Amino acid sequence: MSRLALVTGGTRGIGAATSVALKQAGYRVAANYLGNEEAARRFTDETGIPTYRWSVADYEACAAGVARVEAELGPVEVLVNNAGITRDAMFHNMTPAQWREVIDTNLCGIFNMTHPVWPGMRERRFGRIIIISSINGQKGQAGQVNYSAAKAGELGFAKALAQEGARFGITVNAVCPGYTATDMVAALAAPVREKIVAQIPIGRLGTAAEIARCVVFLASDEAGFITGATLAANGGQYIA
């Protein structure tokens, strides 16, 4: 039987492209979502990928969600931690709620999702944990102190957990997309988008499909010697 991949935030944007790309690569896929039930139903109708609703910011909901997925579909062998939110504000205007919401979803969310699947991966001596971080977790971004802090924390999470998982055949890696043509970027004012594109040496936004191909590679057997790594897909905008 093909391996099961679970993608959080898996029905829209990069998450949707990743869910579809993994299915096309031969994986069985389950997609988690939270906010848009209509979009999730449409996604399932169009792709045949089952969807499951819970908040990654809630540990108990994650544990229950993973248990349900595994009861219905089998053990999760590939976990893509993609779910994330923004609550942008300059730091002097940022509220404690804006800070907590982003940290709870983007950073705590990867703990909440990874912790329930980790024992099974250790027991089976195989697993792939892939975290969708961000260029702004590498370089920082004004107006996104909360988001940049969370995304940088995700990179530390991957580097540390990779060292624990290696002897059990579990790899833990991060993908750092640059600015990508998703609903989040489309919501920016046109002058802001033009300024962003002007900073990208390749001269365009990335596509969700390009990020998804990075994930498919890291999930594969061929990537078994890669762990604790950060794969940047940003058109040359930031080179670490």
VOBA-1610 file (N, C-alpha, C; in pm, whole numbers, padded with zeros to 5 digits, always signed):
BEGIN
Met+00085-00120+00000Met+00000+00000+00000Met+00088+00125+00000Ser+00046+00227-00073Ser+00124+00350-00080Ser+00122+00422+00054Arg+00222+00505+00075Arg+00234+00578+00201Arg+00128+00687+00212Leu+00092+00714+00339Leu-00008+00817+00366Leu+00061+00947+00405Ala+00022+01055+00339Ala+00072+01189+00371Ala-00043+01273+00425Leu-00016+01346+00532Leu-00112+01438+00591Leu-00058+01579+00574Val-00137+01666+00513Val-00096+01804+00484Val-00185+01899+00562Thr-00128+01978+00651Thr-00209+02076+00723Thr-00226+02200+00637Gly-00340+02266+00652Gly-00372+02377+00562Gly-00368+02329+00419Gly-00419+02208+00397Gly-00394+02138+00272Gly-00496+02156+00163Thr-00588+02252+00177Thr-00693+02267+00077Thr-00685+02396-00003Arg-00588+02482+00032Arg-00576+02610-00039Arg-00428+02644-00057Gly-00398+02722-00159Gly-00264+02777-00178Gly-00157+02670-00190Ile-00045+02693-00124Ile+00066+02598-00128Ile+00023+02462-00075Gly-00061+02461+00028Gly-00107+02335+00084Gly-00187+02253-00016Ala-00275+02317-00091Ala-00353+02245-00191Ala-00263+02191-00302Ala-00171+02273-00348Ala-00078+02228-00452Ala+00004+02110-00403Thr+00043+02113-00276Thr+00121+02005-00218Thr+00039+01878-00207Ser-00084+01890-00161Ser-00172+01773-00152Ser-00187+01706-00288Val-00212+01786-00390Val-00232+01732-00526Val-00103+01670-00579Ala+00010+01738-00558Ala+00137+01687-00609Ala+00173+01555-00543Leu+00148+01542-00413Leu+00176+01417-00344Leu+00086+01305-00397Lys-00040+01335-00421Lys-00130+01234-00477Lys-00082+01191-00614Gln-00042+01287-00697Gln+00007+01254-00830Gln+00135+01171-00825Ala+00212+01188-00717Ala+00336+01111-00700Ala+00311+00971-00643Gly+00185+00938-00615Gly+00152+00804-00571Gly+00120+00788-00424Tyr+00120+00898-00348Tyr+00084+00891-00207Tyr-00067+00893-00190Arg-00112+00831-00083Arg-00247+00858-00035Arg-00238+00984+00050Val-00337+01072+00037Val-00326+01204+00099Val-00452+01236+00179Ala-00431+01295+00296Ala-00538+01356+00375Ala-00502+01502+00394Ala-00600+01590+00381Ala-00575+01733+00393Ala-00653+01789+00511Asn-00581+01856+00599Asn-00643+01926+00712Asn-00678+02069+00671Tyr-00783+02122+00730Tyr-00818+02263+00710Tyr-00889+02312+00835Leu-00912+02444+00838Leu-00985+02500+00951Leu-01098+02591+00906Gly-01066+02696+00828Gly-01159+02806+00816Gly-01264+02798+00709Asn-01233+02742+00593Asn-01322+02756+00478Asn-01379+02620+00439Glu-01496+02589+00495Glu-01556+02457+00472Glu-01601+02440+00327Glu-01650+02547+00265Glu-01693+02539+00126Glu-01575+02508+00035Ala-01461+02575+00058Ala-01342+02548-00022Ala-01294+02405-00001Ala-01305+02354+00121Ala-01263+02216+00148Ala-01351+02116+00074Arg-01482+02138+00074Arg-01572+02049+00002Arg-01542+02051-00148Arg-01520+02170-00199Arg-01488+02183-00342Arg-01356+02114-00374Phe-01260+02128-00285Phe-01130+02064-00304Phe-01145+01912-00311Thr-01222+01856-00219Thr-01243+01711-00219Thr-01317+01666-00345Asp-01417+01742-00385Asp-01492+01707-00507Asp-01401+01706-00629Glu-01308+01801-00635Glu-01222+01815-00753Glu-01106+01718-00754Thr-01057+01680-00634Thr-00935+01600-00627Thr-00954+01458-00575Gly-01064+01435-00505Gly-01085+01306-00440Gly-01006+01290-00311Ile-00940+01397-00265Ile-00861+01392-00142Ile-00951+01422-00022Pro-00958+01334+00076Pro-01044+01360+00193Pro-00989+01472+00279Thr-01080+01547+00338Thr-01041+01660+00421Thr-01093+01642+00563Tyr-01018+01699+00658Tyr-01048+01686+00800Tyr-01031+01823+00864Arg-01127+01861+00946Arg-01126+01996+01003Arg-01084+01996+01149Trp-00978+02069+01180Trp-00942+02101+01317Trp-00840+02213+01317Ser-00820+02274+01433Ser-00723+02382+01448Ser-00589+02326+01491Val-00484+02359+01416Val-00351+02312+01456Val-00301+02382+01581Ala-00366+02490+01621Ala-00327+02560+01743Ala-00375+02490+01870Asp-00456+02386+01855Asp-00517+02314+01967Asp-00457+02173+01973Tyr-00376+02146+02074Tyr-00308+02016+02080Tyr-00407+01900+02085Glu-00508+01910+02169Glu-00603+01799+02182Glu-00677+01776+02051Ala-00709+01884+01979Ala-00775+01869+01849Ala-00683+01801+01749Cys-00555+01833+01755Cys-00458+01769+01665Cys-00446+01620+01695Ala-00435+01587+01823Ala-00423+01446+01861Ala-00546+01368+01816Ala-00664+01428+01836Ala-00787+01360+01794Ala-00796+01352+01643Gly-00754+01457+01575Gly-00758+01458+01429Gly-00666+01354+01369Val-00544+01346+01421Val-00450+01245+01373Val-00505+01105+01399Ala-00562+01084+01517Ala-00619+00953+01550Ala-00729+00916+01452Arg-00813+01012+01416Arg-00921+00983+01321Arg-00866+00950+01183Val-00769+01029+01137Val-00709+01003+01005Val-00648+00863+01003Glu-00574+00829+01109Glu-00507+00699+01110Glu-00606+00584+01122Ala-00715+00606+01193Ala-00818+00501+01203Ala-00885+00477+01069Glu-00903+00582+00991Glu-00974+00570+00864Glu-00882+00535+00747Leu-00757+00582+00752Leu-00671+00570+00635Leu-00542+00494+00659Gly-00500+00479+00785Gly-00374+00413+00815Gly-00274+00510+00874Pro-00156+00460+00909Pro-00057+00543+00977Pro-00005+00657+00891Val+00013+00772+00953Val+00070+00888+00883Val+00222+00867+00874Glu+00272+00859+00752Glu+00415+00839+00730Glu+00484+00965+00680Val+00406+01055+00623Val+00459+01185+00578Val+00369+01292+00636Leu+00428+01386+00709Leu+00352+01498+00764Leu+00408+01627+00706Val+00321+01704+00643Val+00360+01835+00590Val+00294+01941+00677Asn+00375+02010+00756Asn+00327+02117+00843Asn+00323+02247+00763Asn+00209+02273+00703Asn+00194+02389+00614Asn+00105+02498+00672Ala+00012+02464+00759Ala-00087+02559+00807Ala-00020+02680+00871Gly-00068+02798+00836Gly-00012+02920+00895Gly-00101+03039+00872Ile-00083+03141+00955Ile-00161+03264+00943Ile-00068+03383+00955Thr-00118+03499+00917Thr-00048+03626+00941Thr-00141+03718+01019Arg-00080+03798+01104Arg-00149+03906+01175Arg-00050+04023+01176Asp-00031+04083+01060Asp+00078+04180+01042Asp+00049+04314+01109Ala+00153+04370+01168Ala+00148+04504+01227Ala+00290+04544+01262Met+00318+04673+01252Met+00446+04720+01303Met+00450+04692+01453Phe+00569+04665+01505Phe+00581+04613+01641Phe+00519+04705+01745His+00532+04838+01726His+00477+04929+01827His+00325+04927+01829Asn+00265+04874+01722Asn+00119+04861+01717Asn+00070+04718+01740Met+00162+04623+01748Met+00123+04482+01759Met+00063+04455+01896Thr-00048+04385+01897Thr-00115+04351+02022Thr-00068+04215+02071Pro-00081+04189+02201Pro-00049+04055+02251Pro-00130+03946+02179Ala-00255+03976+02144Ala-00337+03878+02073Ala-00279+03847+01936Gln-00232+03950+01863Gln-00172+03926+01732Gln-00045+03842+01745Trp+00032+03866+01847Trp+00152+03785+01871Trp+00115+03640+01900Arg+00024+03621+01995Arg-00011+03485+02038Arg-00075+03404+01926Glu-00165+03465+01850Glu-00234+03391+01744Glu-00136+03334+01643Val-00038+03414+01605Val+00059+03368+01505Val+00152+03263+01564Ile+00201+03285+01685Ile+00289+03187+01748Ile+00214+03056+01773Asp+00092+03065+01822Asp+00014+02945+01853Asp-00014+02861+01729Thr-00044+02926+01616Thr-00075+02852+01494Thr+00050+02809+01421Asn+00141+02902+01397Asn+00254+02874+01309Asn+00365+02795+01377Leu+00394+02825+01502Leu+00503+02757+01571Leu+00452+02644+01660Cys+00362+02676+01751Cys+00308+02569+01837Cys+00236+02464+01753Gly+00179+02507+01641Gly+00108+02414+01554Gly+00194+02299+01505Ile+00323+02325+01479Ile+00406+02214+01429Ile+00439+02117+01542Phe+00449+02166+01666Phe+00461+02073+01779Phe+00333+01992+01792Asn+00219+02062+01790Asn+00090+01996+01811Asn+00063+01887+01709Met+00109+01907+01586Met+00087+01808+01481Met+00194+01698+01479Thr+00317+01735+01505Thr+00426+01638+01494Thr+00427+01542+01613His+00396+01593+01731His+00404+01511+01852His+00316+01386+01843Pro+00191+01393+01795Pro+00109+01272+01788Pro+00156+01168+01687Val+00224+01210+01579Val+00268+01111+01479Val+00407+01056+01508Trp+00481+01121+01596Trp+00620+01085+01620Trp+00639+00944+01676Pro+00562+00900+01777Pro+00583+00764+01830Pro+00565+00656+01723Gly+00465+00671+01638Gly+00444+00572+01533Gly+00557+00569+01432Met+00608+00687+01398Met+00720+00693+01304Met+00843+00626+01365Arg+00868+00651+01493Arg+00983+00587+01561Arg+00966+00435+01561Glu+00846+00389+01591Glu+00821+00245+01598Glu+00838+00179+01462Arg+00789+00247+01356Arg+00800+00190+01220Arg+00937+00216+01158Arg+01015+00302+01224Arg+01149+00338+01177Arg+01146+00399+01036Phe+01046+00482+01018Phe+01039+00561+00894Phe+00946+00679+00918Gly+00984+00793+00861Gly+00895+00909+00866Gly+00956+01025+00790Arg+00869+01111+00744Arg+00909+01235+00679Arg+00829+01349+00741Ile+00899+01442+00804Ile+00838+01564+00856Ile+00889+01679+00770Ile+00798+01750+00707Ile+00837+01862+00621Ile+00762+01985+00666Ile+00836+02091+00694Ile+00778+02215+00748Ile+00786+02323+00642Ile+00674+02388+00616Ile+00673+02502+00524Ile+00700+02627+00607Ser+00824+02673+00605Ser+00862+02794+00676Ser+00847+02913+00579Ser+00943+03002+00575Ser+00928+03122+00491Ser+01062+03193+00476Ile+01078+03262+00366Ile+01193+03350+00347Ile+01204+03450+00462Asn+01089+03490+00517Asn+01092+03589+00624Asn+01132+03530+00759Gly+01134+03397+00768Gly+01194+03333+00884Gly+01345+03331+00874Gln+01398+03349+00755Gln+01542+03354+00734Gln+01597+03496+00744Lys+01527+03591+00683Lys+01582+03726+00675Lys+01511+03827+00763Gly+01392+03791+00817Gly+01312+03887+00891Gly+01238+03980+00798Gln+01130+04041+00850Gln+01052+04134+00769Gln+00982+04235+00861Ala+01005+04361+00835Ala+00935+04465+00911Ala+00785+04446+00898Gly+00716+04466+01008Gly+00571+04448+01010Gly+00529+04304+01033Gln+00629+04214+01045Gln+00599+04073+01066Gln+00688+04013+01176Val+00706+04086+01283Val+00789+04033+01391Val+00733+03901+01442Asn+00602+03892+01458Asn+00541+03768+01506Asn+00561+03655+01406Tyr+00533+03681+01280Tyr+00543+03580+01175Tyr+00689+03537+01154Ser+00780+03635+01148Ser+00922+03602+01128Ser+00977+03521+01245Ala+00937+03557+01366Ala+00982+03482+01484Ala+00933+03338+01480Ala+00806+03320+01444Ala+00750+03185+01436Ala+00820+03103+01329Lys+00840+03163+01213Lys+00900+03090+01101Lys+01047+03060+01128Ala+01119+03149+01195Ala+01256+03119+01235Ala+01257+03006+01338Gly+01161+03006+01428Gly+01151+02899+01526Gly+01126+02764+01461Glu+01053+02763+01352Glu+01029+02639+01279Glu+01160+02579+01228Leu+01252+02664+01186Leu+01381+02616+01136Leu+01462+02553+01248Gly+01459+02614+01367Gly+01527+02555+01481Gly+01465+02422+01521Phe+01333+02415+01514Phe+01259+02291+01543Phe+01308+02180+01450Ala+01317+02211+01321Ala+01358+02109+01223Ala+01500+02062+01249Lys+01591+02154+01277Lys+01731+02117+01297Lys+01749+02030+01421Ala+01677+02064+01527Ala+01690+01986+01651Ala+01622+01849+01639Leu+01499+01847+01588Leu+01426+01721+01582Leu+01490+01626+01481Ala+01553+01680+01378Ala+01623+01595+01281Ala+01728+01509+01350Gln+01793+01565+01449Gln+01898+01491+01519Gln+01840+01378+01604Glu+01718+01398+01653Glu+01653+01292+01731Glu+01597+01182+01641Gly+01551+01221+01522Gly+01484+01124+01437Gly+01575+01042+01348Ala+01698+01087+01327Ala+01784+01026+01225Ala+01803+00876+01245Arg+01827+00833+01367Arg+01856+00691+01387Arg+01731+00604+01377Phe+01615+00669+01368Phe+01490+00594+01349Phe+01439+00602+01205Gly+01522+00652+01116Gly+01481+00661+00976Gly+01384+00774+00948Ile+01378+00871+01038Ile+01287+00985+01022Ile+01369+01107+00981Thr+01330+01172+00874Thr+01394+01296+00835Thr+01301+01413+00866Val+01363+01525+00901Val+01289+01647+00933Val+01354+01762+00858Asn+01282+01822+00766Asn+01336+01928+00683Asn+01237+02042+00670Ala+01289+02157+00627Ala+01205+02275+00607Ala+01220+02327+00464Val+01111+02379+00412Val+01112+02450+00285Val+01081+02596+00316Cys+01162+02686+00263Cys+01140+02829+00284Cys+01098+02893+00151Pro+00969+02903+00125Pro+00927+02969+00003Pro+00955+03119+00009Gly+00988+03175-00105Gly+00984+03320-00118Gly+00841+03362-00147Tyr+00827+03481-00201Tyr+00693+03531-00230Tyr+00632+03452-00344Thr+00515+03396-00317Thr+00451+03300-00406Thr+00311+03351-00442Ala+00268+03319-00561Ala+00139+03367-00611Ala+00026+03289-00544Thr-00009+03328-00423Thr-00119+03269-00348Thr-00218+03378-00312Asp-00330+03339-00251Asp-00431+03437-00209Asp-00371+03539-00113Met-00278+03494-00027Met-00218+03584+00071Met-00142+03697+00003Val-00066+03665-00101Val+00009+03767-00173Val-00084+03847-00264Ala-00182+03781-00321Ala-00277+03852-00408Ala-00353+03960-00332Ala-00366+03943-00200Ala-00439+04040-00119Ala-00360+04169-00097Leu-00232+04167-00128Leu-00150+04287-00113Leu-00186+04389-00221Ala-00169+04517-00189Ala-00193+04621-00287Ala-00096+04605-00404Ala-00142+04641-00523Ala-00061+04623-00644Ala+00077+04688-00633Pro+00088+04811-00580Pro+00222+04871-00568Pro+00315+04791-00477Val+00258+04729-00374Val+00339+04647-00283Val+00389+04523-00356Arg+00299+04457-00433Arg+00340+04339-00509Arg+00448+04374-00610Glu+00433+04490-00676Glu+00533+04531-00775Glu+00669+04553-00709Lys+00667+04609-00590Lys+00793+04632-00517Lys+00858+04499-00480Ile+00776+04402-00440Ile+00829+04271-00404Ile+00893+04204-00526Val+00821+04203-00638Val+00874+04138-00759Val+01005+04202-00803Ala+01016+04332-00785Ala+01138+04403-00824Ala+01259+04356-00743Gln+01237+04295-00627Gln+01346+04248-00541Gln+01385+04103-00570Ile+01313+04037-00661Ile+01337+03896-00691Ile+01420+03886-00818Pro+01543+03838-00811Pro+01627+03833-00930Pro+01564+03760-01048Ile+01489+03655-01025Ile+01425+03583-01134Ile+01316+03667-01200Gly+01265+03767-01126Gly+01174+03863-01186Gly+01027+03826-01184Arg+00989+03734-01098Arg+00848+03695-01086Arg+00824+03632-00951Leu+00696+03618-00917Leu+00658+03541-00800Leu+00677+03392-00827Gly+00696+03316-00722Gly+00695+03172-00737Gly+00553+03120-00756Thr+00541+02993-00789Thr+00409+02929-00798Thr+00397+02825-00688Ala+00273+02799-00649Ala+00250+02698-00546Ala+00300+02562-00592Ala+00288+02533-00721Ala+00334+02404-00774Ala+00484+02388-00759Glu+00559+02498-00771Glu+00704+02490-00755Glu+00742+02456-00612Ile+00670+02511-00517Ile+00696+02478-00376Ile+00656+02333-00349Ala+00544+02291-00407Ala+00497+02154-00387Ala+00598+02052-00436Arg+00666+02081-00545Arg+00766+01987-00596Arg+00882+01970-00499Cys+00916+02076-00427Cys+01019+02063-00322Cys+00975+01965-00215Val+00849+01973-00177Val+00796+01885-00074Val+00796+01740-00121Val+00752+01718-00244Val+00748+01581-00297Val+00888+01520-00295Phe+00989+01598-00331Phe+01125+01545-00327Phe+01165+01509-00184Leu+01143+01598-00089Leu+01184+01572+00049Leu+01108+01455+00110Ala+00989+01428+00059Ala+00911+01314+00109Ala+00959+01180+00053Ser+01037+01185-00052Ser+01071+01064-00127Ser+01181+00983-00060Asp+01194+00856-00101Asp+01304+00773-00055Asp+01438+00830-00101Glu+01438+00896-00216Glu+01562+00951-00271Glu+01621+01060-00182Ala+01538+01119-00096Ala+01585+01226-00007Ala+01621+01174+00132Gly+01642+01045+00143Gly+01664+00984+00274Gly+01791+01027+00344Phe+01888+01085+00271Phe+02013+01130+00333Phe+02009+01279+00367Ile+01894+01341+00345Ile+01879+01484+00371Ile+01792+01502+00495Thr+01848+01559+00599Thr+01769+01588+00719Thr+01828+01708+00792Gly+01743+01782+00858Gly+01785+01905+00925Gly+01816+02017+00827Ala+01772+02002+00703Ala+01808+02097+00598Ala+01698+02200+00577Thr+01739+02313+00521Thr+01646+02418+00481Thr+01659+02436+00331Leu+01551+02409+00259Leu+01549+02423+00114Leu+01482+02555+00079Ala+01560+02650+00028Ala+01507+02782-00006Ala+01459+02782-00151Ala+01337+02826-00172Ala+01279+02839-00306Ala+01225+02981-00318Asn+01314+03076-00350Asn+01275+03218-00342Asn+01318+03301-00461Gly+01359+03237-00571Gly+01395+03310-00690Gly+01522+03392-00676Gly+01602+03361-00574Gly+01727+03433-00552Gly+01713+03557-00469Gln+01594+03579-00410Gln+01571+03701-00333Gln+01656+03705-00206Tyr+01676+03588-00145Tyr+01760+03583-00024Tyr+01845+03457-00034Ile+01977+03473-00028Ile+02069+03361-00039Ile+02148+03354+00091Ala+02122+03250+00169Ala+02185+03236+00300Ala+02326+03182+00286
//
